[in-house]
Amino acid sequence: MENRIQQLVINAQHHIEPTEREEYDAINGVISEALAKNDQIIVLRDQAPEMAPVSAVTY
């Protein structure tokens, strides 16, 4: 991440299976880092579940 995230977009409709623990932990890590750096976080509630769970706008 290197302090380059401007916006973090989270798709709340994306479902991660319990067997995908590594992906779940990685996403939580990115969210935690963004929160710690006070980056802008946008939660999309009405997007299709097949869209990416997390996207980032970087600079």
mmCIF file of the N, C-alpha and C atoms, coordinates in Angstrom:
data_MODEL
# 
_entry.id   MODEL 
# 
loop_
_atom_site.group_PDB 
_atom_site.id 
_atom_site.type_symbol 
_atom_site.label_atom_id 
_atom_site.label_alt_id 
_atom_site.label_comp_id 
_atom_site.label_asym_id 
_atom_site.label_entity_id 
_atom_site.label_seq_id 
_atom_site.pdbx_PDB_ins_code 
_atom_site.Cartn_x 
_atom_site.Cartn_y 
_atom_site.Cartn_z 
_atom_site.occupancy 
_atom_site.B_iso_or_equiv 
_atom_site.pdbx_formal_charge 
_atom_site.auth_seq_id 
_atom_site.auth_comp_id 
_atom_site.auth_asym_id 
_atom_site.auth_atom_id 
_atom_site.pdbx_PDB_model_num 
ATOM 1   N N  . MET A 1 1  ? 0.828   -1.197  0.000  1.00 0.00 ? 1  MET A N  1 
ATOM 2   C CA . MET A 1 1  ? 0.000   0.000   0.000  1.00 0.00 ? 1  MET A CA 1 
ATOM 3   C C  . MET A 1 1  ? 0.868   1.255   0.000  1.00 0.00 ? 1  MET A C  1 
ATOM 4   N N  . GLU A 1 2  ? 1.919   1.275   0.738  1.00 0.00 ? 2  GLU A N  1 
ATOM 5   C CA . GLU A 1 2  ? 2.922   2.340   0.696  1.00 0.00 ? 2  GLU A CA 1 
ATOM 6   C C  . GLU A 1 2  ? 2.345   3.746   0.746  1.00 0.00 ? 2  GLU A C  1 
ATOM 7   N N  . ASN A 1 3  ? 1.277   3.964   1.505  1.00 0.00 ? 3  ASN A N  1 
ATOM 8   C CA . ASN A 1 3  ? 0.678   5.296   1.678  1.00 0.00 ? 3  ASN A CA 1 
ATOM 9   C C  . ASN A 1 3  ? 0.174   5.912   0.377  1.00 0.00 ? 3  ASN A C  1 
ATOM 10  N N  . ARG A 1 4  ? -0.204  5.129   -0.596 1.00 0.00 ? 4  ARG A N  1 
ATOM 11  C CA . ARG A 1 4  ? -0.634  5.659   -1.885 1.00 0.00 ? 4  ARG A CA 1 
ATOM 12  C C  . ARG A 1 4  ? -2.127  5.508   -2.151 1.00 0.00 ? 4  ARG A C  1 
ATOM 13  N N  . ILE A 1 5  ? -2.904  4.975   -1.234 1.00 0.00 ? 5  ILE A N  1 
ATOM 14  C CA . ILE A 1 5  ? -4.338  4.825   -1.474 1.00 0.00 ? 5  ILE A CA 1 
ATOM 15  C C  . ILE A 1 5  ? -5.030  6.151   -1.214 1.00 0.00 ? 5  ILE A C  1 
ATOM 16  N N  . GLN A 1 6  ? -5.820  6.569   -2.179 1.00 0.00 ? 6  GLN A N  1 
ATOM 17  C CA . GLN A 1 6  ? -6.596  7.791   -2.032 1.00 0.00 ? 6  GLN A CA 1 
ATOM 18  C C  . GLN A 1 6  ? -8.016  7.444   -1.580 1.00 0.00 ? 6  GLN A C  1 
ATOM 19  N N  . GLN A 1 7  ? -8.605  6.428   -2.197 1.00 0.00 ? 7  GLN A N  1 
ATOM 20  C CA . GLN A 1 7  ? -9.937  5.960   -1.838 1.00 0.00 ? 7  GLN A CA 1 
ATOM 21  C C  . GLN A 1 7  ? -9.962  4.441   -1.869 1.00 0.00 ? 7  GLN A C  1 
ATOM 22  N N  . LEU A 1 8  ? -10.635 3.861   -0.884 1.00 0.00 ? 8  LEU A N  1 
ATOM 23  C CA . LEU A 1 8  ? -10.825 2.420   -0.845 1.00 0.00 ? 8  LEU A CA 1 
ATOM 24  C C  . LEU A 1 8  ? -12.315 2.171   -1.001 1.00 0.00 ? 8  LEU A C  1 
ATOM 25  N N  . VAL A 1 9  ? -12.688 1.384   -2.006 1.00 0.00 ? 9  VAL A N  1 
ATOM 26  C CA . VAL A 1 9  ? -14.089 1.106   -2.289 1.00 0.00 ? 9  VAL A CA 1 
ATOM 27  C C  . VAL A 1 9  ? -14.364 -0.341  -1.904 1.00 0.00 ? 9  VAL A C  1 
ATOM 28  N N  . ILE A 1 10 ? -15.343 -0.536  -1.018 1.00 0.00 ? 10 ILE A N  1 
ATOM 29  C CA . ILE A 1 10 ? -15.688 -1.861  -0.518 1.00 0.00 ? 10 ILE A CA 1 
ATOM 30  C C  . ILE A 1 10 ? -17.062 -2.245  -1.035 1.00 0.00 ? 10 ILE A C  1 
ATOM 31  N N  . ASN A 1 11 ? -17.168 -3.409  -1.666 1.00 0.00 ? 11 ASN A N  1 
ATOM 32  C CA . ASN A 1 11 ? -18.439 -3.922  -2.174 1.00 0.00 ? 11 ASN A CA 1 
ATOM 33  C C  . ASN A 1 11 ? -19.059 -4.789  -1.078 1.00 0.00 ? 11 ASN A C  1 
ATOM 34  N N  . ALA A 1 12 ? -20.044 -4.266  -0.374 1.00 0.00 ? 12 ALA A N  1 
ATOM 35  C CA . ALA A 1 12 ? -20.653 -4.974  0.751  1.00 0.00 ? 12 ALA A CA 1 
ATOM 36  C C  . ALA A 1 12 ? -21.465 -6.194  0.307  1.00 0.00 ? 12 ALA A C  1 
ATOM 37  N N  . GLN A 1 13 ? -21.803 -6.299  -0.957 1.00 0.00 ? 13 GLN A N  1 
ATOM 38  C CA . GLN A 1 13 ? -22.590 -7.424  -1.449 1.00 0.00 ? 13 GLN A CA 1 
ATOM 39  C C  . GLN A 1 13 ? -21.734 -8.632  -1.823 1.00 0.00 ? 13 GLN A C  1 
ATOM 40  N N  . HIS A 1 14 ? -20.425 -8.462  -1.904 1.00 0.00 ? 14 HIS A N  1 
ATOM 41  C CA . HIS A 1 14 ? -19.545 -9.574  -2.256 1.00 0.00 ? 14 HIS A CA 1 
ATOM 42  C C  . HIS A 1 14 ? -19.452 -10.533 -1.072 1.00 0.00 ? 14 HIS A C  1 
ATOM 43  N N  . HIS A 1 15 ? -19.655 -11.800 -1.338 1.00 0.00 ? 15 HIS A N  1 
ATOM 44  C CA . HIS A 1 15 ? -19.613 -12.804 -0.275 1.00 0.00 ? 15 HIS A CA 1 
ATOM 45  C C  . HIS A 1 15 ? -18.329 -13.612 -0.386 1.00 0.00 ? 15 HIS A C  1 
ATOM 46  N N  . ILE A 1 16 ? -17.610 -13.715 0.709  1.00 0.00 ? 16 ILE A N  1 
ATOM 47  C CA . ILE A 1 16 ? -16.391 -14.517 0.750  1.00 0.00 ? 16 ILE A CA 1 
ATOM 48  C C  . ILE A 1 16 ? -16.706 -15.795 1.515  1.00 0.00 ? 16 ILE A C  1 
ATOM 49  N N  . GLU A 1 17 ? -16.436 -16.913 0.909  1.00 0.00 ? 17 GLU A N  1 
ATOM 50  C CA . GLU A 1 17 ? -16.681 -18.213 1.539  1.00 0.00 ? 17 GLU A CA 1 
ATOM 51  C C  . GLU A 1 17 ? -15.750 -18.397 2.738  1.00 0.00 ? 17 GLU A C  1 
ATOM 52  N N  . PRO A 1 18 ? -16.218 -19.087 3.766  1.00 0.00 ? 18 PRO A N  1 
ATOM 53  C CA . PRO A 1 18 ? -15.362 -19.332 4.938  1.00 0.00 ? 18 PRO A CA 1 
ATOM 54  C C  . PRO A 1 18 ? -14.062 -20.059 4.596  1.00 0.00 ? 18 PRO A C  1 
ATOM 55  N N  . THR A 1 19 ? -14.056 -20.805 3.502  1.00 0.00 ? 19 THR A N  1 
ATOM 56  C CA . THR A 1 19 ? -12.840 -21.533 3.104  1.00 0.00 ? 19 THR A CA 1 
ATOM 57  C C  . THR A 1 19 ? -11.801 -20.594 2.478  1.00 0.00 ? 19 THR A C  1 
ATOM 58  N N  . GLU A 1 20 ? -12.189 -19.378 2.163  1.00 0.00 ? 20 GLU A N  1 
ATOM 59  C CA . GLU A 1 20 ? -11.286 -18.401 1.545  1.00 0.00 ? 20 GLU A CA 1 
ATOM 60  C C  . GLU A 1 20 ? -10.667 -17.501 2.621  1.00 0.00 ? 20 GLU A C  1 
ATOM 61  N N  . ARG A 1 21 ? -10.203 -18.100 3.678  1.00 0.00 ? 21 ARG A N  1 
ATOM 62  C CA . ARG A 1 21 ? -9.703  -17.356 4.845  1.00 0.00 ? 21 ARG A CA 1 
ATOM 63  C C  . ARG A 1 21 ? -8.547  -16.425 4.485  1.00 0.00 ? 21 ARG A C  1 
ATOM 64  N N  . GLU A 1 22 ? -7.663  -16.861 3.607  1.00 0.00 ? 22 GLU A N  1 
ATOM 65  C CA . GLU A 1 22 ? -6.514  -16.042 3.225  1.00 0.00 ? 22 GLU A CA 1 
ATOM 66  C C  . GLU A 1 22 ? -6.982  -14.753 2.542  1.00 0.00 ? 22 GLU A C  1 
ATOM 67  N N  . GLU A 1 23 ? -7.963  -14.862 1.638  1.00 0.00 ? 23 GLU A N  1 
ATOM 68  C CA . GLU A 1 23 ? -8.505  -13.684 0.960  1.00 0.00 ? 23 GLU A CA 1 
ATOM 69  C C  . GLU A 1 23 ? -9.190  -12.761 1.977  1.00 0.00 ? 23 GLU A C  1 
ATOM 70  N N  . TYR A 1 24 ? -9.956  -13.345 2.875  1.00 0.00 ? 24 TYR A N  1 
ATOM 71  C CA . TYR A 1 24 ? -10.649 -12.570 3.909  1.00 0.00 ? 24 TYR A CA 1 
ATOM 72  C C  . TYR A 1 24 ? -9.646  -11.803 4.774  1.00 0.00 ? 24 TYR A C  1 
ATOM 73  N N  . ASP A 1 25 ? -8.582  -12.456 5.196  1.00 0.00 ? 25 ASP A N  1 
ATOM 74  C CA . ASP A 1 25 ? -7.562  -11.806 6.018  1.00 0.00 ? 25 ASP A CA 1 
ATOM 75  C C  . ASP A 1 25 ? -6.853  -10.692 5.259  1.00 0.00 ? 25 ASP A C  1 
ATOM 76  N N  . ALA A 1 26 ? -6.580  -10.915 3.968  1.00 0.00 ? 26 ALA A N  1 
ATOM 77  C CA . ALA A 1 26 ? -5.916  -9.898  3.154  1.00 0.00 ? 26 ALA A CA 1 
ATOM 78  C C  . ALA A 1 26 ? -6.801  -8.653  3.008  1.00 0.00 ? 26 ALA A C  1 
ATOM 79  N N  . ILE A 1 27 ? -8.091  -8.867  2.770  1.00 0.00 ? 27 ILE A N  1 
ATOM 80  C CA . ILE A 1 27 ? -9.016  -7.742  2.638  1.00 0.00 ? 27 ILE A CA 1 
ATOM 81  C C  . ILE A 1 27 ? -9.113  -6.979  3.952  1.00 0.00 ? 27 ILE A C  1 
ATOM 82  N N  . ASN A 1 28 ? -9.220  -7.696  5.060  1.00 0.00 ? 28 ASN A N  1 
ATOM 83  C CA . ASN A 1 28 ? -9.267  -7.038  6.365  1.00 0.00 ? 28 ASN A CA 1 
ATOM 84  C C  . ASN A 1 28 ? -7.990  -6.243  6.633  1.00 0.00 ? 28 ASN A C  1 
ATOM 85  N N  . GLY A 1 29 ? -6.856  -6.758  6.189  1.00 0.00 ? 29 GLY A N  1 
ATOM 86  C CA . GLY A 1 29 ? -5.592  -6.040  6.347  1.00 0.00 ? 29 GLY A CA 1 
ATOM 87  C C  . GLY A 1 29 ? -5.579  -4.733  5.590  1.00 0.00 ? 29 GLY A C  1 
ATOM 88  N N  . VAL A 1 30 ? -6.075  -4.752  4.356  1.00 0.00 ? 30 VAL A N  1 
ATOM 89  C CA . VAL A 1 30 ? -6.132  -3.534  3.542  1.00 0.00 ? 30 VAL A CA 1 
ATOM 90  C C  . VAL A 1 30 ? -7.071  -2.516  4.186  1.00 0.00 ? 30 VAL A C  1 
ATOM 91  N N  . ILE A 1 31 ? -8.223  -2.973  4.653  1.00 0.00 ? 31 ILE A N  1 
ATOM 92  C CA . ILE A 1 31 ? -9.183  -2.077  5.303  1.00 0.00 ? 31 ILE A CA 1 
ATOM 93  C C  . ILE A 1 31 ? -8.581  -1.489  6.578  1.00 0.00 ? 31 ILE A C  1 
ATOM 94  N N  . SER A 1 32 ? -7.927  -2.304  7.370  1.00 0.00 ? 32 SER A N  1 
ATOM 95  C CA . SER A 1 32 ? -7.303  -1.824  8.610  1.00 0.00 ? 32 SER A CA 1 
ATOM 96  C C  . SER A 1 32 ? -6.240  -0.768  8.326  1.00 0.00 ? 32 SER A C  1 
ATOM 97  N N  . GLU A 1 33 ? -5.415  -1.015  7.302  1.00 0.00 ? 33 GLU A N  1 
ATOM 98  C CA . GLU A 1 33 ? -4.390  -0.035  6.926  1.00 0.00 ? 33 GLU A CA 1 
ATOM 99  C C  . GLU A 1 33 ? -5.009  1.277   6.474  1.00 0.00 ? 33 GLU A C  1 
ATOM 100 N N  . ALA A 1 34 ? -6.071  1.197   5.681  1.00 0.00 ? 34 ALA A N  1 
ATOM 101 C CA . ALA A 1 34 ? -6.735  2.409   5.202  1.00 0.00 ? 34 ALA A CA 1 
ATOM 102 C C  . ALA A 1 34 ? -7.331  3.193   6.369  1.00 0.00 ? 34 ALA A C  1 
ATOM 103 N N  . LEU A 1 35 ? -7.933  2.485   7.320  1.00 0.00 ? 35 LEU A N  1 
ATOM 104 C CA . LEU A 1 35 ? -8.483  3.150   8.501  1.00 0.00 ? 35 LEU A CA 1 
ATOM 105 C C  . LEU A 1 35 ? -7.369  3.809   9.327  1.00 0.00 ? 35 LEU A C  1 
ATOM 106 N N  . ALA A 1 36 ? -6.254  3.131   9.482  1.00 0.00 ? 36 ALA A N  1 
ATOM 107 C CA . ALA A 1 36 ? -5.145  3.671   10.264 1.00 0.00 ? 36 ALA A CA 1 
ATOM 108 C C  . ALA A 1 36 ? -4.553  4.929   9.630  1.00 0.00 ? 36 ALA A C  1 
ATOM 109 N N  . LYS A 1 37 ? -4.598  5.007   8.301  1.00 0.00 ? 37 LYS A N  1 
ATOM 110 C CA . LYS A 1 37 ? -4.041  6.150   7.586  1.00 0.00 ? 37 LYS A CA 1 
ATOM 111 C C  . LYS A 1 37 ? -5.082  7.224   7.313  1.00 0.00 ? 37 LYS A C  1 
ATOM 112 N N  . ASN A 1 38 ? -6.315  6.992   7.787  1.00 0.00 ? 38 ASN A N  1 
ATOM 113 C CA . ASN A 1 38 ? -7.408  7.936   7.600  1.00 0.00 ? 38 ASN A CA 1 
ATOM 114 C C  . ASN A 1 38 ? -7.723  8.165   6.115  1.00 0.00 ? 38 ASN A C  1 
ATOM 115 N N  . ASP A 1 39 ? -7.566  7.097   5.306  1.00 0.00 ? 39 ASP A N  1 
ATOM 116 C CA . ASP A 1 39 ? -7.925  7.180   3.889  1.00 0.00 ? 39 ASP A CA 1 
ATOM 117 C C  . ASP A 1 39 ? -9.443  7.217   3.752  1.00 0.00 ? 39 ASP A C  1 
ATOM 118 N N  . GLN A 1 40 ? -9.918  7.711   2.626  1.00 0.00 ? 40 GLN A N  1 
ATOM 119 C CA . GLN A 1 40 ? -11.358 7.731   2.382  1.00 0.00 ? 40 GLN A CA 1 
ATOM 120 C C  . GLN A 1 40 ? -11.820 6.317   2.045  1.00 0.00 ? 40 GLN A C  1 
ATOM 121 N N  . ILE A 1 41 ? -12.864 5.856   2.733  1.00 0.00 ? 41 ILE A N  1 
ATOM 122 C CA . ILE A 1 41 ? -13.422 4.534   2.502  1.00 0.00 ? 41 ILE A CA 1 
ATOM 123 C C  . ILE A 1 41 ? -14.870 4.699   2.070  1.00 0.00 ? 41 ILE A C  1 
ATOM 124 N N  . ILE A 1 42 ? -15.212 4.066   0.940  1.00 0.00 ? 42 ILE A N  1 
ATOM 125 C CA . ILE A 1 42 ? -16.564 4.122   0.392  1.00 0.00 ? 42 ILE A CA 1 
ATOM 126 C C  . ILE A 1 42 ? -17.124 2.703   0.404  1.00 0.00 ? 42 ILE A C  1 
ATOM 127 N N  . VAL A 1 43 ? -18.298 2.529   0.980  1.00 0.00 ? 43 VAL A N  1 
ATOM 128 C CA . VAL A 1 43 ? -18.942 1.220   1.019  1.00 0.00 ? 43 VAL A CA 1 
ATOM 129 C C  . VAL A 1 43 ? -20.113 1.232   0.042  1.00 0.00 ? 43 VAL A C  1 
ATOM 130 N N  . LEU A 1 44 ? -20.068 0.337   -0.945 1.00 0.00 ? 44 LEU A N  1 
ATOM 131 C CA . LEU A 1 44 ? -21.148 0.192   -1.918 1.00 0.00 ? 44 LEU A CA 1 
ATOM 132 C C  . LEU A 1 44 ? -22.059 -0.926  -1.447 1.00 0.00 ? 44 LEU A C  1 
ATOM 133 N N  . ARG A 1 45 ? -23.304 -0.622  -1.213 1.00 0.00 ? 45 ARG A N  1 
ATOM 134 C CA . ARG A 1 45 ? -24.226 -1.612  -0.670 1.00 0.00 ? 45 ARG A CA 1 
ATOM 135 C C  . ARG A 1 45 ? -25.091 -2.279  -1.741 1.00 0.00 ? 45 ARG A C  1 
ATOM 136 N N  . ASP A 1 46 ? -25.233 -1.680  -2.900 1.00 0.00 ? 46 ASP A N  1 
ATOM 137 C CA . ASP A 1 46 ? -26.162 -2.191  -3.904 1.00 0.00 ? 46 ASP A CA 1 
ATOM 138 C C  . ASP A 1 46 ? -25.472 -2.700  -5.161 1.00 0.00 ? 46 ASP A C  1 
ATOM 139 N N  . GLN A 1 47 ? -24.212 -3.065  -5.075 1.00 0.00 ? 47 GLN A N  1 
ATOM 140 C CA . GLN A 1 47 ? -23.494 -3.555  -6.247 1.00 0.00 ? 47 GLN A CA 1 
ATOM 141 C C  . GLN A 1 47 ? -23.676 -5.069  -6.378 1.00 0.00 ? 47 GLN A C  1 
ATOM 142 N N  . ALA A 1 48 ? -23.425 -5.564  -7.559 1.00 0.00 ? 48 ALA A N  1 
ATOM 143 C CA . ALA A 1 48 ? -23.562 -7.007  -7.823 1.00 0.00 ? 48 ALA A CA 1 
ATOM 144 C C  . ALA A 1 48 ? -22.502 -7.784  -7.048 1.00 0.00 ? 48 ALA A C  1 
ATOM 145 N N  . PRO A 1 49 ? -22.868 -8.939  -6.505 1.00 0.00 ? 49 PRO A N  1 
ATOM 146 C CA . PRO A 1 49 ? -21.910 -9.728  -5.719 1.00 0.00 ? 49 PRO A CA 1 
ATOM 147 C C  . PRO A 1 49 ? -20.703 -10.207 -6.517 1.00 0.00 ? 49 PRO A C  1 
ATOM 148 N N  . GLU A 1 50 ? -20.809 -10.267 -7.840 1.00 0.00 ? 50 GLU A N  1 
ATOM 149 C CA . GLU A 1 50 ? -19.668 -10.741 -8.625 1.00 0.00 ? 50 GLU A CA 1 
ATOM 150 C C  . GLU A 1 50 ? -18.603 -9.661  -8.830 1.00 0.00 ? 50 GLU A C  1 
ATOM 151 N N  . MET A 1 51 ? -18.885 -8.427  -8.455 1.00 0.00 ? 51 MET A N  1 
ATOM 152 C CA . MET A 1 51 ? -17.873 -7.373  -8.534 1.00 0.00 ? 51 MET A CA 1 
ATOM 153 C C  . MET A 1 51 ? -16.805 -7.617  -7.474 1.00 0.00 ? 51 MET A C  1 
ATOM 154 N N  . ALA A 1 52 ? -15.642 -7.054  -7.672 1.00 0.00 ? 52 ALA A N  1 
ATOM 155 C CA . ALA A 1 52 ? -14.532 -7.231  -6.723 1.00 0.00 ? 52 ALA A CA 1 
ATOM 156 C C  . ALA A 1 52 ? -14.943 -6.790  -5.322 1.00 0.00 ? 52 ALA A C  1 
ATOM 157 N N  . PRO A 1 53 ? -14.474 -7.501  -4.306 1.00 0.00 ? 53 PRO A N  1 
ATOM 158 C CA . PRO A 1 53 ? -14.847 -7.124  -2.943 1.00 0.00 ? 53 PRO A CA 1 
ATOM 159 C C  . PRO A 1 53 ? -14.244 -5.788  -2.504 1.00 0.00 ? 53 PRO A C  1 
ATOM 160 N N  . VAL A 1 54 ? -13.051 -5.482  -2.987 1.00 0.00 ? 54 VAL A N  1 
ATOM 161 C CA . VAL A 1 54 ? -12.366 -4.239  -2.619 1.00 0.00 ? 54 VAL A CA 1 
ATOM 162 C C  . VAL A 1 54 ? -11.641 -3.707  -3.845 1.00 0.00 ? 54 VAL A C  1 
ATOM 163 N N  . SER A 1 55 ? -11.755 -2.402  -4.051 1.00 0.00 ? 55 SER A N  1 
ATOM 164 C CA . SER A 1 55 ? -11.012 -1.723  -5.116 1.00 0.00 ? 55 SER A CA 1 
ATOM 165 C C  . SER A 1 55 ? -10.361 -0.501  -4.499 1.00 0.00 ? 55 SER A C  1 
ATOM 166 N N  . ALA A 1 56 ? -9.250  -0.075  -5.051 1.00 0.00 ? 56 ALA A N  1 
ATOM 167 C CA . ALA A 1 56 ? -8.557  1.089   -4.518 1.00 0.00 ? 56 ALA A CA 1 
ATOM 168 C C  . ALA A 1 56 ? -8.257  2.071   -5.630 1.00 0.00 ? 56 ALA A C  1 
ATOM 169 N N  . VAL A 1 57 ? -8.427  3.347   -5.320 1.00 0.00 ? 57 VAL A N  1 
ATOM 170 C CA . VAL A 1 57 ? -7.995  4.431   -6.200 1.00 0.00 ? 57 VAL A CA 1 
ATOM 171 C C  . VAL A 1 57 ? -6.692  4.916   -5.600 1.00 0.00 ? 57 VAL A C  1 
ATOM 172 N N  . THR A 1 58 ? -5.634  4.831   -6.377 1.00 0.00 ? 58 THR A N  1 
ATOM 173 C CA . THR A 1 58 ? -4.314  5.208   -5.871 1.00 0.00 ? 58 THR A CA 1 
ATOM 174 C C  . THR A 1 58 ? -3.810  6.464   -6.572 1.00 0.00 ? 58 THR A C  1 
ATOM 175 N N  . TYR A 1 59 ? -2.789  7.039   -5.997 1.00 0.00 ? 59 TYR A N  1 
ATOM 176 C CA . TYR A 1 59 ? -2.141  8.201   -6.607 1.00 0.00 ? 59 TYR A CA 1 
ATOM 177 C C  . TYR A 1 59 ? -0.650  8.021   -6.581 1.00 0.00 ? 59 TYR A C  1 
# 
